[in-house]
Amino acid sequence: MTSDAVLLARELSVGPIGPAPAIAGVDLALGRGDRLALVGANGTGKTALLATLALLAPPTGGRLVLFGCEPAGLTPDDRAALRRRIGAAFADELWMEAATTHDNLALPLRVRGEDDRTIAPVVGAFLDWLGLGAHRDTPVAALSSGERRLLAVARATVVRPDLLLLDEPLAGLDAGAAARATQLVSELAELGAAVIVATTDPATARRLGCELRPLADGRLDAAATALRAAS
């Protein structure tokens, strides 16, 4: 792999989760700044594949290389360090429901060991830009589904990860929130992050400037379709 390589998967297999099928034979190669969308109907295993790439579930076969390392051969501490280079937001995101919006957004920064005195202004400015500043002290449980979705994208990007994995990032967002989420993804990709989006909607892939890879019948299409967003 080159120094710009972020992710390499060869003949990767992912086990079934719930009603979603097992996926086999996944071949992927992403470098810095690449954007890819996995597009398929609900229940085709897109989320299961993202979870495997995020190191939240082990593959059932094949090879996965992240940042030049094979996670299967790493110690738990080294895997955790690798995981901190990945930002992920899932449709069924896990939250500290009783904690404030501020504390939920600050969590990944705290996990990285940053000091609360430096975290507070960063998170405050981020919430203001997102249009969520008025909800700084609001428990996440009281947010709307759209606000939670936008906050999930923000939480995945706030640490400027090298690999960004997003499950339906624009679903349920109004025009303003969708524009802010799109800008977060675009700016991170321009800084060099590789981006993988899972969605049922090719228009989401187009808006986020991704290439499209259809996923159906437990297989990922070998060919990518360019759907770069207009500037």
N, C-alpha and C positions, 0 to 999 in steps of 0.2 A: 504494500500500500504506500501511496505517496504521503508526504507530510500534510497535504491538504485533505486527506481521506478522513471522513468522520465515521461512516458506517459501511460495513460490508456484510452481506448475508449471502450464503451459498447453500442452496438446497435446504433452507431452513424450514422446519416443521413446527407447528404450533398445535397444542392439544385443544379439544373442544371445551368451551365454557358455556354452561347452560345449553340452550337450544342451538347456539352457533356451532357450525361444523369445524372439524379439524382442518387445518390449512397445511399444505405440503408444497415443497419445491419452490420456496420463495427465494428469488435472487434479487438483491438490491445492492447498489453502490452509490453512496452520496458523498460529495465533497463539501467543502466550505461554501456556504451561500446557496447550495442547491435547495430547491423546493419541490416536493412531490406530494401528490394527493392520491390516496387509496380510495377509490370510488366504487361503491356497491350498495346493494339494498340492505335494509336492516336484517340482522341475523346472518350475515355472510362472514363474520369473524374479524371485522376490521379492528374492533376494540381489543380483541384477544391478541392480535398481531402487535398492536401498539404497546400493550402491556408487556409483551415479551421483549420488544425493543427497548422499553423503559427499565428492564431488569426487574420487573415486578412479578414475573412468572418465567420459569425456565423453558427453553425450547424442548421439544420432544425429539429433535433430530437436526442434523445439519450443522452449519458453522455460523457463528455470529462474532464479528470483530467490531469493537467500538474504540475509536481513537488509537488504533494500532494494538489494542489488547483484546485477548479472548477472555470474556468474563468467567467462563466455566473453569478456568485454571487459576483464578485469583483467590486470595484470602478474603474473608468477610470484610475486613477493614479496607482492602483495596477495591473490592466491589462497591462498598459504600462511597469511597472517594470517586469512583467512576460514575456512580449514580448522581453525585452532586453536580456533574457536568451536563446533566440532562434535565430539561424542564418539561413537564407533562401536565396536561389538563384533560380530564375525562368527563364524559357527559354525566356520569354518576360520581362526581367529585366528592371526596371525603373532606368534611369541614369540622372545625371545632365550633359546633353549632351555637353554643352559649357564649363563645368569645366574640369580641368585636370584629368588625370589618378590618380595622387597623391591625389587630393582632393576627388575624388570619393571613393578611398580606405580608406581614413582617416575619411570619414563621420561617420561610426558606432562608431568609437572611440570618435569622438567629441560628438555624441549623448549621450555617456556614461559619458561625462563631463571631459574627459582627456585633459590635457594641450597640446597645440600645440608643446611646447618644447620637450615633451616626445613622442608625436605622430610622429614627423618628422623622427627621426632615425628608428623607428619601421617600418613605411611605406616605407621608402627608402630601408631598408634591404629586406623587403618583395618583393618589386618590382624587385630588383636586382636578388633575388633568383628565382622569377617567369620568369625571362628573359624579363621583361618589363621595366627595368631600363632606357633604352633609350627613353621610352615614358612617363617618369615621368611628363613632362610639356605638353604633347600632349592632346588635348581635346578628351574625350571619343568618340565623334562623328567621329573622324578620325581613330579609331581603327578598325581592321578587326573583323569579327564575331567570329573567334576563340579566338582572344585576349580579346574580351569582355566576352566571356564565361569563360575563365580562370580567368579574373578579378572578375567576379561574384562569382565564388567559393571562391576566396581569400577574397572578402569582407564579405562573409558569415562566414568565419572561423577566420578572424583576431582578433575578440573579444573573441575567445575561448568559444563559446556558449556551453550550456549543452544539447541542442537539435539542430541538424543540419538537415535541410530539403533541398534537392537538386533536381531540375527538369532537367533531361537529362544533367548531369554535364560534360560528356565526349563527347557529340555530337559535331562534327566539329573540334575537337582538333587534332593536329598532335601528333606523338608519344611522343615527348619530353614534350609537354604541358599536354598530358593525364597522363604521368608518374608523373608530378609535382602535378596535381590535385588529383591523386590517393594518393600520399604521404600525402597531406594536410588532406584528409579525414581519412586516416589510423592513422596518428599521433593524430588527434583530438579524434578519437574513443579510442585509447590506453590511452588517458588522462581521459577517462570516459564519453565522450559525446555519446548520443544515436544518430544514424544516420538513416534517412529515405530517400531513393532515389526513384524517379519516372522515369521510362525508358520504352522504347519499346523493348529494347535489353537485353535478358538474359545475354549476354556476359559482359555488363556493370555491372550487379549485381555481376557476378563472379569476375570481376577484382577488384571491391571495397570490396570484402569479405562479401557480404550481403547474408542473406537468402531471398528467393524469395517467394512473395505472388502474384499470378495471379489476375488481375482485369479485369472483363468482365461482360457485361450485367447488369451493375449497382450493382454488388456484388463483394466483396473481398473474394477470396478463403480462407477457414478456415484453411487450412494446409499450413505450410511453408516448402519449400524445401531448404535444406542446400546447399549453393554454395560457401562455404568459399574459398577464393583465396589461391593458394599455396604460401607458404612463400619463 
